[in-house]
Amino acid sequence: MAQQNQYFPQSRPHPGETLEEKLEEMGMGPKEFAIRVGKPEKTIIAVLKGESSITPDMAIQFENVTKIPAHFWMDHQKSYDEYKARVKHEEAIEAAVEWAKSFPVAAMARCGWITKRTTWKDKAAELLEFFGFANHGAWEQYYFKQQLKIAFRISLASTSQPYAISAWLRMGQLQAGQLEVAEYNEKVFKAQLEKIKTLMAKHPDDFFDQLQSLCAEAGVKVVQTPCLPKAPLNGSTRWINDNPLIQLTGRHKRNDIFWFTFFHEAGHIVLHRKKDIFLEDVEYSDKDMEKEQEADDFAAKWLLTEEEEQTIIDAAPLDEEMIHEFAEKFNTHPAIIVGRLQHKGLVRHSQGRQFFEKVEFD
């Protein structure tokens, strides 16, 4: 992430040093120079000592007296200001080293989120650039103290792995920024859920590309972001600007769990407020369990209704052919049926494994 092999000067003199040399060459003291340029003597002395900057107005006045173009003075001041800013930034990076050690930087590098670096200072620089913050204090203000609540509405301070979770969320935000979608339309999204249910039932090889496309037409962004160590999330829902974002991991690598998670997140979009953020499988102080249950119910209903489930249970004992027939009848996937029966304790977890399809991402 961080750019390498850029040349930045080790030091850059204040333009006051050049002015001092020019005045000596001209045989002119600061008092006379101040009179000639129409500035207070104390202002000129401050410039000569490097305590004050040369303004555009002063540069024009200096040009008339020194015969050195105004752009020279302005470029000189700009170079000095940049040098001082970079020194300050280097200090901020040094101060962020201990903060950086809290992140799973090796895993983030393996995922390609940041560039692998050797020193902790370089790793800290990578992380600051990844998050888009000038210093680690800004990260704390954003993720812990909720200083920008319109963009991030919970504090991760109460979670067990705030650093890994924040990195995962940030990556989802970056991925979402690469997606072009329509303006969000709830009516269109609800209609797309019907098509997505059919997609779930068929589960073709390109299911995720199709899922992204169907959601994009309704203004919903869907991304897949791998889990990081010690942050085993299934998914998340939040709004970025005026578009909802569903961020999924697929960490269980089973199609029934993947699709339940998607419809759960879709439930949050349809049922709940824009200013809520939901993190699945993560406990935090603002977590609303009632809304989580509502999203669970929403997902369960889309995958297999209670009436359909009861019809299947009443037909027990079931064989493989019957499960396929019921899946086709109810426009669902056999794995959804088996997974539901396992969840209800009606089928052992060792049974029905042949119905599950692997969900794997590069």
BAROPA-475154 format. One line per 10 residues: number of its first residue (from 1); for each residue x, y, z of N, C-alpha, C, O. Coordinates in steps of 0.05 Angstrom, whole numbers. Layout:
N
NUM) X,Y,Z,X,Y,Z,X,Y,Z,X,Y,Z  ... .
This chain:
362
1) 17,-24,0,0,0,0,17,25,0,15,42,-18  35,28,20,51,52,22,71,53,-2,82,33,-9  74,77,-13,92,79,-36,121,78,-27,128,90,-7  137,64,-43,165,61,-36,182,75,-57,172,84,-78  208,79,-51,227,90,-69,221,119,-77,229,127,-99  206,134,-60,202,162,-66,224,178,-52,233,171,-30  233,199,-65,254,215,-54,242,239,-39,227,255,-50  248,240,-13,241,263,3,266,274,15,281,259,27  271,300,13,295,312,24,298,307,54,278,308,69  323,302,63,328,297,91,323,323,107,314,322,130 .
11) 330,345,95,325,371,108,321,392,87,330,389,64  308,413,94,303,435,76,304,461,92,289,464,111  322,480,85,324,504,100,300,522,98,286,522,78  295,537,119,273,557,118,281,579,98,305,586,97  262,590,83,270,611,64,282,636,77,295,652,64  278,638,104,290,660,118,321,659,116,334,680,117  332,635,114,361,633,111,371,645,85,391,659,84  355,639,64,362,650,37,359,681,38,375,695,26  338,690,51,334,719,53,357,732,68,366,754,60  366,720,89,388,731,104,413,733,87,427,753,88 .
21) 419,713,71,442,713,54,440,735,33,459,749,27  415,739,22,410,760,2,414,787,14,425,805,1  404,791,38,407,818,51,436,824,56,445,847,53  452,804,64,481,808,68,494,816,42,511,834,41  486,802,20,497,808,-6,489,837,-14,505,850,-27  466,846,-7,456,873,-14,466,894,5,463,918,1  478,885,27,487,904,48,464,918,61,466,942,66  443,904,65,418,915,76,410,901,102,411,877,103  403,916,122,395,905,147,365,900,147,350,910,130  355,885,167,326,879,168,309,903,171,286,904,162 .
31) 319,924,185,302,948,189,297,962,163,274,969,157  318,966,146,314,979,121,297,962,102,280,972,88  302,936,102,287,917,85,257,919,93,240,919,75  252,920,119,224,921,128,210,946,118,187,946,110  225,968,118,214,993,109,208,992,79,187,1000,69  227,980,64,224,978,35,201,961,26,187,967,6  196,939,41,174,921,33,148,928,47,127,916,42  149,947,65,125,956,78,114,937,99,90,934,103  132,924,113,125,905,134,137,913,161,159,926,161  125,905,183,137,912,209,164,897,211,168,875,201 .
41) 183,910,224,209,898,227,208,872,242,223,853,235  190,869,261,188,844,276,179,821,259,187,798,263  163,827,238,155,807,219,178,797,203,181,773,199  195,815,193,219,807,178,238,792,195,250,772,186  242,800,220,260,786,238,250,758,243,266,739,245  223,754,246,211,728,250,217,710,226,222,686,229  215,721,202,221,706,178,250,698,177,257,675,171  268,716,184,296,711,184,304,689,204,322,673,200  290,688,227,295,668,247,281,641,241,285,622,256  265,640,220,250,616,213,226,611,230,216,589,232 .
51) 216,633,243,193,631,261,167,638,247,146,635,258  169,649,223,145,657,208,148,650,179,170,648,168  126,646,165,126,639,137,124,663,119,115,684,127  134,659,94,131,679,74,104,675,60,99,654,48  87,695,61,61,694,48,63,703,19,83,715,11  42,697,3,43,706,-25,46,737,-27,60,747,-45  32,751,-10,35,780,-10,63,789,-4,74,807,-18  76,776,15,104,783,21,122,775,-2,141,790,-8  117,752,-15,134,743,-37,135,764,-60,156,769,-71  112,776,-65,110,797,-86,127,821,-77,142,832,-93 .
61) 125,829,-52,140,852,-42,170,846,-41,186,863,-47  177,821,-34,205,813,-34,217,815,-62,240,823,-66  200,807,-82,210,807,-110,218,835,-118,239,839,-132  203,855,-110,210,883,-118,236,892,-106,251,908,-119  243,883,-82,267,893,-69,291,876,-75,313,886,-80  287,849,-75,310,831,-79,315,824,-108,337,814,-115  295,830,-125,297,822,-154,296,792,-158,303,782,-179  289,778,-137,285,749,-139,255,743,-143,239,753,-127  247,728,-164,219,725,-170,202,714,-146,212,699,-129  177,723,-145,160,716,-123,156,685,-122,154,674,-100 .
71) 155,672,-145,151,643,-146,174,628,-132,170,607,-121  198,640,-133,221,628,-119,215,627,-89,219,606,-76  207,650,-78,202,651,-50,179,632,-42,180,619,-21  158,631,-59,135,614,-52,143,584,-54,134,568,-38  158,577,-75,167,549,-78,185,541,-55,183,519,-45  202,560,-47,220,555,-24,204,549,1,210,531,16  184,566,6,167,563,30,152,537,28,149,523,48  141,531,5,126,506,1,143,481,7,134,463,20  168,481,-4,186,459,1,192,456,31,193,433,41  196,478,44,202,477,73,178,467,88,181,450,106 .
81) 154,477,81,130,468,95,125,438,91,117,424,110  130,428,67,127,400,62,147,383,78,140,363,89  171,393,79,192,379,94,183,377,124,185,356,136  174,399,135,166,399,163,142,381,167,140,367,188  123,380,148,100,363,150,108,334,149,97,317,164  128,327,132,137,299,130,152,291,156,150,268,164  167,309,167,180,303,193,158,296,214,161,277,229  137,312,214,116,308,233,102,281,228,95,267,246  99,275,202,86,249,195,103,226,203,93,205,212  129,228,199,148,207,208,146,202,238,147,179,247 .
91) 143,224,253,139,221,282,113,207,288,112,191,307  92,213,273,67,199,277,69,169,272,57,153,286  84,162,251,88,134,245,103,120,268,96,98,276  124,133,277,140,122,300,122,117,324,124,97,338  104,136,329,86,134,352,65,112,348,53,104,368  61,104,323,40,84,317,50,55,318,35,36,314  76,51,324,88,24,323,74,5,342,67,-17,335  71,13,367,59,-4,387,30,-10,380,20,-33,383  16,10,370,-12,6,360,-12,-15,338,-30,-32,337  7,-14,319,7,-32,296,11,-61,305,1,-79,292 .
101) 24,-65,327,29,-92,337,4,-107,346,5,-131,351  -18,-92,348,-44,-105,356,-58,-117,333,-78,-131,337  -50,-112,308,-63,-122,284,-51,-147,274,-27,-152,277  -67,-164,261,-56,-188,248,-43,-181,222,-54,-189,201  -21,-166,222,-10,-155,198,0,-177,179,-2,-174,154  10,-199,190,19,-221,172,-4,-232,156,-2,-237,132  -27,-237,169,-51,-247,155,-61,-227,135,-70,-234,113  -61,-201,142,-70,-181,124,-52,-180,99,-62,-175,77  -26,-184,103,-8,-184,80,-13,-208,63,-12,-206,38  -18,-231,75,-23,-256,60,-48,-252,43,-50,-263,21 .
111) -68,-238,53,-93,-233,39,-89,-212,17,-107,-208,0  -67,-198,17,-62,-177,-3,-74,-150,5,-76,-133,-12  -82,-147,30,-94,-122,38,-73,-100,42,-78,-77,36  -50,-108,52,-27,-90,55,-3,-104,43,-3,-128,39  18,-89,39,43,-100,29,60,-110,52,61,-98,73  72,-133,48,89,-145,69,113,-127,74,127,-120,55  118,-120,99,141,-103,106,157,-117,128,147,-135,142  182,-108,131,200,-121,150,200,-107,177,197,-120,198  203,-81,177,204,-66,202,177,-58,212,158,-55,196  174,-55,238,148,-47,250,141,-18,242,117,-12,240 .
121) 161,-2,237,154,25,228,141,24,201,121,39,196  152,8,183,139,5,156,112,-8,158,94,-1,143  109,-27,176,83,-39,180,62,-19,190,39,-19,182  71,-2,209,53,19,219,45,38,197,22,46,195  64,45,179,58,62,156,37,49,138,19,62,128  41,23,133,22,8,116,-7,9,128,-26,14,114  -8,5,154,-34,5,167,-48,32,167,-72,34,162  -33,53,171,-44,80,170,-55,86,143,-76,98,140  -40,78,122,-49,83,95,-74,65,88,-92,74,75  -73,40,98,-96,22,93,-122,34,105,-143,33,92 .
131) -120,45,129,-144,56,142,-150,84,132,-173,94,136  -131,97,120,-136,125,111,-135,145,134,-149,164,134  -118,140,154,-115,158,177,-86,169,177,-67,155,169  -84,193,187,-57,206,189,-42,196,214,-17,196,214  -56,187,234,-43,177,258,-61,157,272,-85,156,266  -50,142,291,-66,120,303,-87,132,322,-107,118,329  -83,156,331,-103,169,348,-129,173,333,-151,171,345  -127,178,307,-151,181,290,-166,155,288,-191,154,288  -151,133,287,-164,106,287,-181,102,312,-203,92,311  -169,109,335,-184,106,360,-208,124,362,-229,115,372 .
141) -206,148,351,-229,166,351,-252,154,334,-275,156,341  -245,141,312,-265,131,294,-277,105,303,-301,102,304  -260,86,311,-270,59,318,-277,55,347,-293,38,354  -265,71,365,-270,68,393,-289,89,404,-307,84,420  -285,114,395,-300,137,407,-322,147,389,-336,166,397  -326,135,367,-348,141,349,-351,170,342,-372,182,343  -328,183,335,-329,211,329,-343,217,303,-352,239,298  -346,196,286,-360,200,260,-383,180,260,-383,161,244  -403,185,276,-425,166,280,-442,162,255,-454,141,252  -442,182,237,-458,178,213,-446,156,195,-459,145,178 .
151) -420,151,199,-407,131,182,-402,105,197,-402,83,185  -398,106,223,-391,82,239,-404,85,266,-395,101,282  -425,70,271,-442,76,293,-440,59,318,-457,60,336  -419,43,319,-415,27,344,-386,30,352,-368,36,336  -381,26,377,-353,26,387,-343,-3,388,-356,-20,399  -320,-8,376,-309,-35,376,-294,-40,402,-283,-62,407  -292,-20,419,-277,-23,444,-288,-45,462,-273,-57,477  -314,-51,459,-326,-72,476,-324,-100,463,-334,-119,475  -312,-102,439,-309,-128,426,-283,-141,434,-265,-127,444  -281,-167,430,-257,-181,439,-233,-177,420,-210,-179,428 .
161) -239,-171,395,-217,-168,375,-222,-142,358,-226,-144,334  -221,-119,371,-228,-94,356,-209,-88,333,-218,-77,313  -183,-96,335,-164,-89,314,-169,-106,289,-170,-95,267  -172,-132,293,-177,-149,270,-204,-143,257,-207,-143,233  -225,-137,274,-251,-131,264,-251,-105,248,-263,-103,227  -237,-85,258,-235,-59,244,-222,-63,217,-230,-50,198  -201,-80,216,-188,-85,190,-206,-98,171,-207,-92,147  -222,-118,181,-240,-132,163,-262,-113,153,-269,-113,129  -272,-96,170,-293,-77,162,-281,-57,142,-294,-50,122  -257,-48,147,-244,-29,128,-240,-41,101,-245,-28,81 .
171) -232,-66,100,-228,-79,74,-255,-81,59,-255,-77,35  -276,-87,73,-302,-87,60,-310,-60,49,-322,-59,28  -303,-39,63,-309,-12,54,-293,-7,28,-304,5,10  -268,-15,28,-251,-11,4,-262,-27,-20,-263,-17,-42  -270,-52,-14,-282,-68,-36,-308,-56,-46,-312,-55,-71  -324,-46,-28,-349,-33,-36,-345,-9,-54,-360,-3,-72  -323,5,-49,-317,29,-64,-310,23,-93,-311,40,-110  -305,-3,-99,-299,-11,-127,-324,-19,-142,-322,-25,-166  -347,-21,-128,-371,-30,-141,-389,-7,-150,-393,12,-136  -398,-9,-175,-418,10,-185,-445,-2,-183,-450,-24,-194 .
181) -463,11,-168,-490,0,-165,-511,22,-170,-504,46,-171  -535,14,-173,-557,33,-177,-564,47,-151,-553,40,-130  -581,67,-152,-591,79,-128,-608,59,-113,-623,43,-125  -606,58,-87,-620,38,-72,-650,41,-75,-661,63,-72  -663,18,-80,-692,18,-84,-703,-7,-69,-698,-29,-77  -717,-2,-47,-726,-25,-30,-745,-43,-45,-744,-67,-42  -763,-31,-62,-782,-48,-77,-767,-66,-96,-774,-90,-99  -747,-55,-109,-731,-72,-128,-716,-93,-113,-714,-116,-122  -705,-86,-90,-690,-106,-74,-707,-129,-66,-699,-152,-67  -731,-123,-56,-749,-145,-48,-756,-163,-72,-758,-187,-69 .
191) -759,-151,-95,-764,-167,-119,-740,-183,-127,-743,-206,-135  -716,-172,-123,-692,-187,-129,-688,-211,-111,-676,-231,-118  -698,-209,-86,-696,-231,-67,-709,-256,-78,-701,-279,-72  -730,-253,-93,-744,-276,-106,-725,-290,-125,-722,-314,-126  -711,-274,-141,-691,-285,-160,-668,-297,-146,-657,-318,-154  -660,-284,-124,-637,-294,-109,-644,-321,-95,-626,-338,-92  -669,-324,-87,-677,-350,-76,-674,-372,-96,-664,-394,-90  -681,-367,-121,-678,-387,-142,-648,-392,-147,-640,-415,-152  -632,-371,-146,-603,-374,-148,-592,-391,-126,-575,-409,-131  -602,-387,-102,-594,-403,-79,-601,-432,-83,-586,-450,-77 .
201) -625,-437,-94,-635,-465,-98,-617,-479,-119,-612,-503,-116  -609,-465,-139,-593,-477,-161,-563,-478,-154,-549,-496,-160  -554,-457,-140,-526,-454,-131,-506,-461,-153,-491,-480,-151  -506,-445,-175,-487,-450,-197,-459,-442,-189,-455,-430,-168  -440,-449,-205,-412,-443,-199,-407,-413,-196,-390,-405,-180  -421,-397,-212,-417,-368,-211,-438,-355,-194,-445,-332,-199  -447,-369,-173,-469,-358,-157,-462,-330,-145,-480,-313,-143  -437,-326,-137,-430,-301,-124,-431,-278,-143,-440,-256,-137  -421,-282,-167,-422,-261,-188,-451,-254,-194,-458,-230,-197  -468,-274,-196,-496,-269,-201,-509,-254,-177,-526,-236,-181 .
211) -502,-263,-153,-512,-250,-129,-505,-220,-129,-522,-203,-123  -480,-214,-134,-471,-186,-134,-486,-170,-155,-495,-147,-150  -490,-182,-178,-504,-168,-200,-533,-162,-193,-543,-140,-198  -547,-182,-183,-575,-179,-176,-579,-157,-154,-597,-141,-156  -561,-158,-135,-563,-138,-113,-555,-110,-123,-567,-90,-115  -536,-109,-141,-527,-83,-152,-550,-69,-166,-552,-44,-165  -567,-84,-180,-589,-72,-194,-609,-59,-175,-624,-41,-183  -609,-68,-150,-626,-56,-129,-612,-35,-112,-623,-24,-94  -586,-31,-118,-571,-11,-103,-558,-22,-78,-550,-7,-60  -556,-49,-76,-543,-61,-53,-516,-72,-61,-513,-87,-81 .
221) -495,-65,-45,-468,-75,-51,-464,-100,-34,-470,-101,-11  -453,-121,-47,-446,-146,-34,-417,-152,-40,-408,-153,-63  -402,-157,-18,-373,-164,-22,-367,-188,-4,-381,-194,15  -346,-202,-12,-336,-225,3,-308,-218,13,-290,-211,-2  -305,-219,40,-280,-212,53,-271,-234,71,-286,-241,89  -248,-246,67,-239,-268,84,-237,-260,113,-232,-237,120  -241,-279,131,-238,-275,159,-208,-271,166,-190,-280,152  -203,-256,187,-177,-254,198,-175,-271,224,-196,-276,236  -151,-280,232,-149,-296,256,-162,-282,280,-159,-258,284  -175,-297,296,-188,-288,321,-212,-269,316,-222,-257,335 .
231) -220,-267,291,-244,-250,285,-262,-266,267,-265,-259,243  -274,-288,277,-289,-306,260,-318,-296,255,-337,-307,266  -320,-276,238,-346,-265,231,-359,-281,208,-345,-293,192  -385,-281,207,-399,-292,184,-407,-270,165,-406,-274,140  -414,-247,176,-422,-225,158,-428,-200,173,-426,-198,198  -435,-179,158,-440,-153,169,-458,-138,150,-458,-142,126  -474,-120,161,-491,-102,146,-488,-74,156,-489,-69,180  -484,-55,138,-483,-27,145,-489,-11,120,-488,-21,97  -494,14,124,-499,33,102,-474,50,98,-464,61,117  -466,52,73,-444,71,66,-456,91,47,-463,84,24 .
241) -457,116,56,-472,137,42,-501,128,39,-514,124,59  -511,126,15,-539,119,12,-543,90,2,-565,83,-7  -522,74,3,-525,46,-6,-519,27,17,-499,30,31  -536,6,20,-529,-14,40,-507,-32,30,-504,-37,6  -491,-41,49,-469,-60,42,-472,-85,58,-474,-85,83  -472,-108,44,-471,-134,57,-443,-145,53,-434,-149,30  -430,-151,75,-403,-161,74,-403,-189,86,-411,-194,108  -394,-208,69,-396,-237,77,-368,-249,77,-349,-239,64  -365,-271,93,-339,-285,94,-341,-312,81,-321,-321,68  -363,-327,85,-364,-354,75,-346,-372,91,-336,-392,80 .
251) -341,-366,116,-320,-379,131,-326,-409,137,-308,-425,140  -352,-416,138,-359,-444,143,-357,-461,118,-358,-486,119  -355,-448,95,-351,-461,69,-374,-480,63,-371,-499,48  -398,-475,74,-422,-491,68,-443,-473,56,-448,-451,66  -456,-483,34,-475,-465,21,-499,-459,38,-510,-437,36  -508,-477,55,-532,-471,72,-526,-448,91,-543,-431,96  -502,-448,103,-495,-427,122,-490,-400,107,-498,-379,117  -477,-402,84,-473,-378,68,-499,-364,61,-502,-340,65  -518,-380,52,-543,-368,43,-560,-358,66,-574,-338,64  -559,-372,88,-573,-362,112,-562,-335,121,-577,-317,127 .
261) -535,-333,120,-523,-308,128,-531,-285,109,-536,-263,118  -531,-291,83,-539,-270,64,-567,-260,69,-572,-236,71  -586,-279,72,-614,-271,76,-617,-258,104,-635,-241,107  -601,-265,123,-601,-252,149,-593,-223,146,-607,-205,156  -572,-218,131,-563,-191,126,-584,-175,110,-588,-151,115  -596,-188,90,-617,-175,75,-640,-167,93,-652,-147,88  -645,-184,113,-667,-177,132,-661,-152,147,-679,-136,151  -636,-148,154,-628,-123,168,-634,-99,150,-643,-78,160  -628,-101,124,-633,-79,106,-662,-73,103,-670,-49,104  -678,-93,100,-707,-89,96,-721,-80,122,-740,-64,121 .
271) -713,-92,144,-728,-88,169,-718,-65,187,-734,-54,203  -693,-58,185,-681,-41,205,-670,-14,194,-669,-10,170  -662,3,212,-655,30,206,-628,32,191,-610,15,194  -625,54,176,-600,59,162,-577,63,182,-554,55,176  -582,75,205,-560,82,222,-551,59,240,-534,62,257  -562,35,236,-553,12,251,-530,-2,236,-529,-1,211  -512,-14,251,-492,-32,239,-494,-58,253,-497,-59,277  -492,-80,238,-495,-107,249,-471,-124,243,-463,-126,220  -460,-135,264,-437,-154,261,-446,-181,271,-452,-184,294  -446,-200,253,-455,-227,261,-433,-242,275,-409,-241,267 .
281) -440,-257,296,-421,-273,312,-402,-256,329,-381,-266,337  -409,-231,333,-393,-213,349,-411,-201,371,-432,-191,365  -401,-202,396,-416,-190,417,-406,-162,422,-381,-157,424  -424,-142,424,-416,-115,430,-439,-101,445,-462,-111,444  -433,-80,459,-452,-68,478,-478,-58,465,-499,-60,477  -477,-49,440,-501,-39,427,-516,-60,411,-536,-53,398  -509,-85,413,-522,-105,397,-551,-109,406,-556,-113,430  -568,-108,387,-597,-110,392,-606,-138,385,-609,-145,362  -609,-155,406,-615,-183,401,-643,-187,389,-648,-206,374  -661,-168,394,-688,-170,382,-686,-167,352,-699,-181,337 .
291) -669,-148,343,-666,-144,314,-651,-168,302,-657,-175,279  -633,-180,317,-619,-204,307,-639,-227,303,-637,-241,283  -657,-230,321,-677,-251,319,-696,-245,295,-704,-264,281  -703,-220,291,-720,-213,269,-706,-220,242,-718,-229,223  -680,-214,241,-664,-221,217,-662,-251,213,-663,-261,190  -659,-266,235,-659,-295,234,-685,-306,222,-686,-323,205  -707,-295,233,-734,-304,224,-738,-297,194,-749,-312,179  -728,-274,186,-730,-265,158,-716,-285,140,-726,-294,120  -691,-292,148,-676,-311,132,-688,-338,131,-690,-351,110  -697,-348,154,-709,-375,155,-734,-376,137,-739,-396,124 .
301) -750,-355,137,-774,-355,121,-768,-355,91,-782,-369,76  -747,-341,83,-740,-341,55,-728,-367,46,-733,-376,23  -713,-381,63,-700,-406,56,-720,-429,56,-720,-446,38  -737,-430,77,-756,-452,80,-776,-443,101,-768,-441,124  -801,-439,93,-821,-430,112,-827,-451,133,-821,-475,129  -840,-443,155,-848,-462,175,-867,-483,165,-866,-506,172  -886,-474,147,-905,-493,135,-891,-513,118,-898,-537,119  -872,-504,102,-857,-522,85,-840,-542,102,-839,-565,96  -828,-531,123,-813,-548,141,-830,-569,153,-822,-593,155  -854,-562,162,-871,-582,175,-881,-603,155,-883,-626,162 .
311) -885,-595,130,-893,-614,110,-871,-635,106,-877,-659,104  -847,-626,107,-824,-645,104,-822,-663,128,-818,-687,125  -824,-652,152,-823,-668,176,-845,-689,177,-840,-711,186  -868,-681,168,-891,-700,169,-887,-723,150,-899,-745,153  -870,-719,130,-865,-740,110,-843,-760,118,-837,-779,104  -831,-755,142,-810,-773,151,-820,-802,155,-843,-806,161  -802,-821,151,-773,-819,145,-768,-811,117,-782,-819,98  -747,-795,113,-739,-784,87,-716,-799,75,-698,-808,89  -717,-802,49,-694,-813,35,-683,-791,17,-695,-769,15  -662,-797,3,-648,-776,-13,-666,-766,-35,-666,-742,-41 .
321) -681,-784,-48,-698,-775,-70,-720,-756,-59,-726,-737,-73  -731,-762,-36,-752,-745,-25,-741,-717,-18,-755,-697,-23  -717,-716,-8,-705,-690,-2,-702,-673,-27,-707,-649,-27  -693,-686,-49,-690,-672,-74,-717,-662,-84,-720,-640,-95  -737,-679,-81,-764,-672,-90,-775,-648,-75,-787,-630,-86  -772,-649,-49,-781,-626,-32,-766,-601,-39,-778,-579,-40  -740,-603,-44,-724,-579,-51,-734,-567,-76,-736,-542,-78  -740,-583,-96,-751,-573,-121,-779,-561,-117,-785,-540,-129  -795,-574,-102,-822,-565,-97,-823,-538,-83,-839,-520,-90  -805,-534,-64,-805,-509,-48,-784,-489,-58,-779,-469,-44 .
331) -772,-494,-81,-752,-475,-92,-730,-469,-72,-724,-446,-67  -719,-490,-61,-696,-486,-43,-675,-507,-50,-677,-521,-70  -654,-508,-34,-633,-527,-39,-634,-550,-19,-641,-545,4  -628,-574,-27,-628,-597,-9,-612,-592,17,-619,-601,38  -590,-577,14,-573,-571,38,-589,-554,58,-584,-556,82  -607,-537,48,-623,-520,66,-641,-538,83,-644,-534,107  -653,-558,70,-671,-576,84,-656,-592,105,-664,-594,128  -634,-604,97,-618,-620,115,-607,-603,138,-607,-611,161  -597,-580,131,-586,-562,151,-607,-554,172,-602,-552,196  -632,-549,162,-654,-542,181,-660,-565,199,-665,-561,223 .
341) -661,-589,188,-667,-613,204,-645,-618,224,-651,-627,247  -620,-613,216,-598,-617,235,-601,-596,258,-597,-603,281  -607,-571,250,-609,-550,270,-632,-556,290,-630,-549,314  -653,-569,280,-676,-575,298,-670,-601,314,-686,-608,331  -648,-614,308,-642,-638,323,-657,-663,313,-658,-683,326  -668,-660,289,-684,-682,278,-666,-701,261,-674,-724,254  -643,-692,254,-624,-707,238,-596,-704,250,-589,-682,258  -582,-726,253,-555,-723,264,-537,-708,245,-540,-708,220  -517,-693,256,-499,-677,240,-481,-694,222,-470,-684,203  -480,-719,228,-464,-737,211,-479,-747,186,-468,-759,168 .
351) -505,-741,186,-522,-749,164,-526,-727,144,-526,-703,151  -530,-734,119,-537,-715,98,-514,-698,88,-519,-678,74  -490,-706,93,-467,-690,85,-465,-687,54,-454,-668,44  -476,-707,40,-474,-706,11,-490,-684,-2,-486,-677,-25  -508,-672,14,-525,-651,3,-511,-623,4,-519,-605,-11  -491,-620,21,-478,-594,24,-458,-589,2,-444,-607,-6  -458,-565,-8,-439,-557,-29,-419,-538,-17,-426,-521,0  -394,-541,-25,-373,-524,-14,-375,-496,-26,-381,-492,-49  -371,-476,-8,-370,-448,-16,-341,-439,-11,-333,-436,12  -326,-436,-32,-298,-429,-30,-292,-405,-48,-301,-404,-71 .
361) -277,-387,-37,-269,-363,-52,-239,-363,-55,-224,-374,-39  -229,-350,-76,-200,-347,-80,-188,-329,-58,-164,-324,-58 .
